[in-house]
Amino acid sequence: VQLAVSGGGLVQPGGSLRLSCAASGSTSSINAMGWYRQVPGKQRELVASITGGGGNINYADSAKGRFTISRDNAKSTMYLQMNSLKPEDTAVYYCNVEGYYMGSYYSAWGQGTQVTVSS
């Protein structure tokens, strides 16, 4: 599975951005998808995750009420709608997918996209 991430950029505090993660390849093998973020000197952290047909969604406390994760299985694409952005949301955002292919577990990462929240 290959992942292509888009949608990062510079936004003012209180603004919104939508990230997209388009999957290609053996997309039918994908089970869970998630968004992570990382700032220099810190570990990559989970922002939100979504499984299966979207029936199980989890958010980091920092994302609850402001971010919305969704997936369009027909387009093999996952989204992260980020509203009410704060400077502390500044980070490189990554998408991740997990699944099983030919009986073996795999985890794949997309390239990061920079999100900068600043006035």
MOCORFEN-V757741 format. One record per residue. N is the residue number from 1. RES is the residue in one small letter. SS is DSSP state (~ for helix, > for strand, _ for the rest). OMEGA is omega in radians with two decimals (* if undefined). Layout:
# MOCORFEN-V757741
N_RES_SS_OMEGA, N_RES_SS_OMEGA
This chain:
# MOCORFEN-V757741
1_v___3.06, 2_q_>_-3.07, 3_l_>_3.09, 4_a_>_-3.07, 5_v_>_3.08, 6_s_>_3.00, 7_g___3.12, 8_g___3.10, 9_g_>_-3.14, 10_l_>_3.14, 11_v_>_3.11, 12_q___3.07, 13_p___-3.08, 14_g___-3.12, 15_g___-3.08, 16_s___3.00, 17_l_>_3.02, 18_r_>_3.07, 19_l_>_3.09, 20_s_>_3.09, 21_c_>_-3.11, 22_a_>_-3.13, 23_a_>_3.05, 24_s_>_-3.08, 25_g___-3.08, 26_s___-3.03, 27_t_~_3.12, 28_s_~_3.14, 29_s_~_-3.07, 30_i_>_3.04, 31_n_>_-3.08, 32_a_>_3.06, 33_m_>_-3.12, 34_g_>_3.04, 35_w_>_3.09, 36_y_>_3.05, 37_r_>_-3.09, 38_q_>_3.01, 39_v___-3.10, 40_p___3.09, 41_g___-3.14, 42_k___3.11, 43_q___3.04, 44_r___-3.10, 45_e_>_3.11, 46_l_>_3.07, 47_v_>_-3.12, 48_a_>_3.11, 49_s_>_-3.12, 50_i_>_-3.07, 51_t_>_3.03, 52_g___3.13, 53_g___-3.14, 54_g___-3.07, 55_g___-3.12, 56_n_>_-3.10, 57_i_>_3.10, 58_n_>_3.11, 59_y_>_2.92, 60_a___-3.14, 61_d___-3.10, 62_s___-3.08, 63_a___-3.06, 64_k___3.11, 65_g___-3.13, 66_r___-3.10, 67_f_>_3.08, 68_t_>_3.08, 69_i_>_3.11, 70_s_>_3.08, 71_r_>_3.06, 72_d_>_-3.05, 73_n___3.13, 74_a___3.13, 75_k___-3.10, 76_s___-3.06, 77_t_>_3.08, 78_m_>_-3.11, 79_y_>_2.97, 80_l_>_3.07, 81_q_>_-3.10, 82_m_>_3.12, 83_n___3.11, 84_s___-3.06, 85_l___-3.12, 86_k___3.10, 87_p_~_-3.14, 88_e_~_3.02, 89_d_~_3.13, 90_t___-3.09, 91_a_>_2.92, 92_v_>_-3.10, 93_y_>_-3.12, 94_y_>_2.97, 95_c_>_-3.10, 96_n_>_3.03, 97_v_>_3.09, 98_e_>_3.09, 99_g_>_3.10, 100_y_>_3.10, 101_y_>_-3.11, 102_m___3.06, 103_g___-3.11, 104_s_>_3.11, 105_y_>_3.02, 106_y_>_3.06, 107_s_>_-3.10, 108_a_>_-3.12, 109_w_>_2.98, 110_g___3.07, 111_q___-3.12, 112_g___3.04, 113_t_>_-3.08, 114_q_>_3.00, 115_v_>_3.13, 116_t_>_3.13, 117_v_>_-3.05, 118_s___3.06, 119_s___*
